[in-house]
Amino acid sequence: PVIIGLAEIENKAVTKDLIKTDVLYEEKYKIVHEESPDKRGIDVALIYNSKLFSYITHKKIPIKTELKVRDILYVKGILDNTDTLHVFVNHWKSRYGGQEKTEPDRIICAKTLRNEIDSILNIQPNAKIVAMGDLNDEPNNKSVYEVLKATNSKKPESLHNLMLPLKSDTIGTYNYRGNWNILDHIIVTKSLMNNNNGYHVLKSTEHIFYPDWITYKNDKGNKIPNRTYGGSNYYGGYSDHFPVYMILKK
């Protein structure tokens, strides 16, 4: 991948270790990272193939709540000497404590992200923007659908959520007590859905990555994410979430 958004990383040091491994080292990946105020010390970061993505600038965007919520990471760069790309890496407030009780904090996250996106679109209406990450809400929840306006509609202010058409009854990105959720998203501006100029999203019905080698078959025979930890038990898996992805074509 040219660009990889990461959530729940420990720090920059482990991310440096990651890009020194195997094919990542061969492809000359580089890191964009800022320390987060999260009380557990977990951050978001972006790694990118420096052969194909030219870094311009970045900043961290704080979430103004009483809780210590993870910052949003904004990165601007040029993709393949062709398109300026604006990327937002997110990890919104978790549902720990209840979905309804914690929803107001995710709404603040959504408002913060929407304001940043609008600040770009007000100057560049055709800007190519990608917002990705673990939003801890479903595509049709208020924070994503109503506040962020990722509705896939023809309205000028609407963003396009690649996960919105997917149904979470049979597959998702996170499995909680046997039930699937789609909590991880890739959301883009309309300019990335238009194939008239430069890079655009290759239309597909599949944006969740779940090959067998990152899955675990539970006692019901269902394949779910093979997590690293379950409470204090170490399972040695990759993650409790499946990754999401998109393919760009010009």
N, C-alpha and C positions, 0 to 999 in steps of 0.2 A: 504493500500500500504506500501511496505517496504521503498521506497524512494519517496519523493515528491519534485519536483522542483517548486519554487514559483517565480513569476515575479510581479513587481509593488507592493511590500510590503513597508509599511511606514518606519519601523525600526525594530530592534530586539525585542523591548518591546512588540509590537503587536503580533509578532510571538510567543513569550513566552506565551502570553495570549491564543493564538490559541491552543497550545499543552497542555494547562491545561483543555481543554474542552472535555467532553464526552469520546468517545472511544479513542481519541488521548491520553488522560491522562492515560487511562487504559493500553495502549500499550507501554508506556514509550518512547514516541518520544523525540528526541533531535534535536538541531538546529546547523546549520553551517551558519554563516552570516558575511559579512563585509560591512562597509559603502561604498556607491557608490558616485562618483563625480557628478552624475546626478543633475542638477540644481533644479529639483523639489523635490529632496530628496528621490526618489524611488529606491529601491534596488532589488536584487535577493537574494534568500536564498535556503537552502536545509534543509528539516526536514527528519528524518529517524527513523525507528523502531529499537531501540537499542538492542532489543532481537535478531534481525536477521541481522543487519548490524553493523560491528565493525569498528568504525572510526579509521583511521590511521593518516591522515594529510590533510591539505587544504591550498589553497592560492588564492588570488585574482589576476586576470590577467588584467592589464590596456590596454585600447585601445588608441593607439597613434594617435589622431586626434586633430584638433584645437578646436573641440567641446567637451563638457563634456559628453562623452558617458559612459554608464554603464559598469563597469568591468564585466569580465567573472569570475564566481566562479568555482574553481576546487576542487573536493573532492575525496580522495582516501580511500577506505575501503575494508573490506572483507565481502562478502555476504554469510551468512549461513555457516560460517566456511569452505567454499568450493572454492570460486573464488575471486580473487582480482578484484575490479571494480573501474574504473576511470570514474568520472562523471563530466561533464561540464554543468553548468547552465547558460543560455544566455538570454539576452534581448537586441537585436540589435537596432540600430538607427531607429526611426519610419519613416513613409512615410510622415509625416507632412511637407508640403511645396512642395510635388510632388514626385512621385515614382522615376522618372529619376533623378531629382535634388539631391535627398538624397541617391541614390544608391552607390556613391563612399564611403560613410561612412560605409555602410553595407559590402562592399567589403573589407574594412580594417578590419572589425570585422571578416569576414570569413577567411582572411589571418592569422589573429592573432590566431584564433581557430585552423586552419589547422597546423600552425607551432607547436602549443602545442601538438596536436595529433601526429604529426610526431616525435616529440622529445621523445615520449613514444614508438612509434612503431619501431623507429630505434634501441632501446635497447631491446624491447620485441615485436617481430613481431606478436605474437598471443595475445597481450594484449586485454582485454575486456573493451571497451570504449563506453560510452554513452554520446552523446551531445544532450541536450534538451533545449527547451525554445521557446520564441517568437522571431523569426528571422526577422519578418516584411517583409519577402519576400516569394514568392511561391517556391515550390520544383524545378520548372524548371527555376527559375530566375538565373542570372549569379552568384550572390554571393554564392548561395547554390549549384547549379549544376556544375558550371565551376571552381569556386575558391576553395570551400570546397571539391569538387569532390564527392558529394553524389549522384552518378549516378546509383547505383545498378548494375553496370557492373561487368564483370569477371576480369577487370584489377586489378593488385595488389594494386594500390593506391586508388581504389574506396571504398567509404563508402556506407553503406546501409541506405537509408532514408525510414522509414516505411510509410511516407506520400506520397511518389512519385507516387505509383499506384492509388491514390485516385483522383477522378475528382471533381473539385470545382464548377461545374455548378448546382449541387443539394444540396450539403452539404459542409461545411467547418468548420473552427474554428472561423472565424470572418465574420460578415455580414455588408457590407458597402453600404448603400443606396440600399438595396435589392439584392446586388451581393455578392456571397460567395467568400471568400479567404481562402486558407490554409496557415496561417502564423506561426502556431505553429508546431514544429517538434520533432520527436525523431529519431536520427541518430546514428547508431551503426557500429562498426567494424565487419569485416567478421567473426571473431571468435565467435561473439554472434549469428550468423546465422547458425553456424555449430553445429549439435547436437551430435558430437562425444565425446565431453569432457565437463563435468560440465554443468553449466547453459547455456541455449540458448533461443532465442526468439520463443515463441509459435506462429507459423504462423497463421495469421488471416487477414481477409479483412477489419476489423474494428479496428481503433485505435483512434477514436474520441468519447468522452463520452458526450452524450446529452440526458439524461433522461428528462422526461416531467417536473420534479420539478425544473430544472434550465433553463427552456425555457420560452419564452414569445411569444404568438401568436399575430402577428401584424394584421393590418386592412385588409391585403390580405389573412389572414389565414395561413401564413407561421410561423413556429416555429423558432425563432432566440434566441441567448443568452439573458437572462434576466439580464440586466446590473444594476449596482448599481446607477450610475449617467448618465444623458444625459445632458451635459452642466452643468447648475446650478440646474437642476431638480433632486431631489432624488427619485429613483424608488424602492430602497430597494432590488434589485436583487443581484446575486452572482458575475457576471463578464460579460464583453462584449466579452469575448472569451470563447469558449468551451475548456475544458481540453483535452489533448491527453494522451494516456497511452500505455503501452506494458505489456505483461505477459511473465515472464521467467519460464522455466521448466528445470529440469535435469533428 
